Amino acid sequence: MQKIINALASGFYISYLPALVIPFKKNTGAGFLGTLLAVPFVFILPTDFILYLVFLLAFWVLSVWVCKRAKLGGNFHGHDNPRIVIDEMAGYFTAVMFLPRTWPYLLAAFVLFRTVDTLKPWPVKNFDKMENPFGVVFDDVAGGLLVNIVLQLSVICANAMR
């Protein structure tokens, strides 16, 4: 069971790749790859409003549980271990909720989410300070929510200009 948890936490071990490519700079790029891993999954996620909300809530709960189990039984020690990338996936799925599933929006969500995840503005920073699995996941969820609000406003503005 622990191997399955470790695989889920690390995005099926994708977060180990940067250390193999850049061995002198540990864990650089793992969050980028974790977010990138989430992109193709967007196309198979539910499009129905309620079903997407149910999926998202379930994925958030799964992510917190996986983070907790990975820290307890795996080699993912320390607060917000960079090899745990399921939280980036949860954040990206939040960033794209209810948006048109077109490449411009998916790319904009990707770039904005990576920016917010790196800069950690308020309230993201508040969650990041929580040294528990909830904080590990919800700093990314909060970042995804900020990105989603910005992109939803851009959709409204684009539709109003038509």
Secondary structure, DSSP 8 states (H G I E B T S, - for coil): -HHHHHHHHTTTTGGGHHHHH-TTSTTTTHHHHHHHHHHHHGGGS--SHHHHHHHHHHHHHHHHHHHHHHHHHSS--STT-TT--HHHHHHHHHHTTTS--SHHHHHHHHHHHHHHHHH--TTHHHHHT--SHHHHHHHHHHHHHHHHHHHHHHHHHHHHT-
